[in-house]
Structure formats: structure tokens, C-alpha cells
Amino acid sequence: METLKHAQDLIKADPSICAGFNQFINGNSTPKRTDYGSAEQWSLETRGFEYAQKMAKEDGIAFKHRFKCDKSGCFP
């Protein structure tokens, strides 16, 4: 079985953007502003999370874990 690929395998970006990307890959929920001391850190991680989410919608990445579905689509 092939291993799960993370940001470092798929994109070249700021480490904070990669962290947000990996949060999506690992099935975490959207980063919440209240969880961050820095608005910039939250913004960068959210960008990475949303980028991975977009790739999933466009079949650019695949997952091996279960997804939850709602009106906007299926996500971890």
C-alpha cells in the first residue's frame, strides 16, 4: 500500500501553509482563529487547508480515511 502524501511531497510553500495543508490531509477541522495567537499564522494555515480542500474537490489528491459529507461536499 502506498503511504499517505503530505505537503512536503506535493507542494512547495511557506511552512505555515504546509501545516494547514497537512491538517486537512490528516482529517483535522478548519483552523479556527481563536486557536492562534497570531492572525498571520492562522491566515497562512487556513490558506494551506483551503488549498488542500480545493485539490480534494478537483481530484488532485486522494485519502485513505473516511469523509464526512454535507451540502458543500465531502471532507475529513
C-alpha positions in Angstrom: 0.0 0.0 0.0 1.3 3.5 -0.9 1.9 5.8 2.0 -0.2 9.0 2.5 1.4 12.0 0.9 1.7 15.3 2.8 2.5 18.9 1.9 6.3 18.3 1.7 5.5 15.6 -1.0 3.0 17.7 -3.0 3.6 21.4 -2.8 6.3 24.0 -2.3 5.1 26.7 0.1 5.7 28.5 3.4 5.9 26.1 6.3 2.7 27.5 7.8 0.8 26.9 4.6 2.2 23.4 4.6 1.0 22.9 8.2 -2.6 23.9 7.2 -2.4 21.6 4.1 -1.4 18.7 6.4 -4.2 19.5 8.8 -6.6 18.8 6.0 -4.8 15.7 4.9 -4.8 14.3 8.4 -8.5 14.9 8.8 -8.5 17.8 11.2 -11.1 20.5 11.1 -10.7 24.0 9.6 -8.2 26.2 11.6 -10.1 28.5 14.0 -8.9 32.0 14.5 -9.3 31.7 18.3 -6.8 28.8 18.4 -3.9 31.1 17.2 -2.1 34.0 18.9 -1.1 35.4 15.5 -3.6 36.4 12.9 -0.9 35.9 10.3 -0.2 32.3 11.4 -3.9 31.5 11.3 -4.3 33.1 7.9 -1.4 31.1 6.4 -2.6 27.8 7.8 -6.1 28.5 6.6 -4.8 29.1 3.1 -3.0 25.8 3.2 -6.1 24.0 4.5 -8.3 25.5 1.8 -5.8 24.7 -0.9 -5.8 21.0 0.1 -9.6 21.1 0.3 -9.7 22.5 -3.3 -7.3 19.8 -4.5 -9.6 17.2 -3.0 -12.6 18.6 -4.7 -10.8 18.6 -8.0 -9.5 15.0 -7.6 -5.9 16.3 -7.2 -5.3 14.3 -4.0 -6.9 11.2 -2.5 -7.3 10.0 1.0 -7.5 6.7 2.8 -9.7 7.8 5.7 -13.4 8.2 5.9 -15.1 11.5 4.9 -18.0 13.4 6.4 -20.4 14.8 3.8 -22.6 17.9 3.9 -24.1 20.2 1.3 -20.8 21.6 0.2 -19.1 18.2 -0.4 -17.2 15.5 1.5 -14.3 16.3 3.7 -12.4 14.7 6.5 
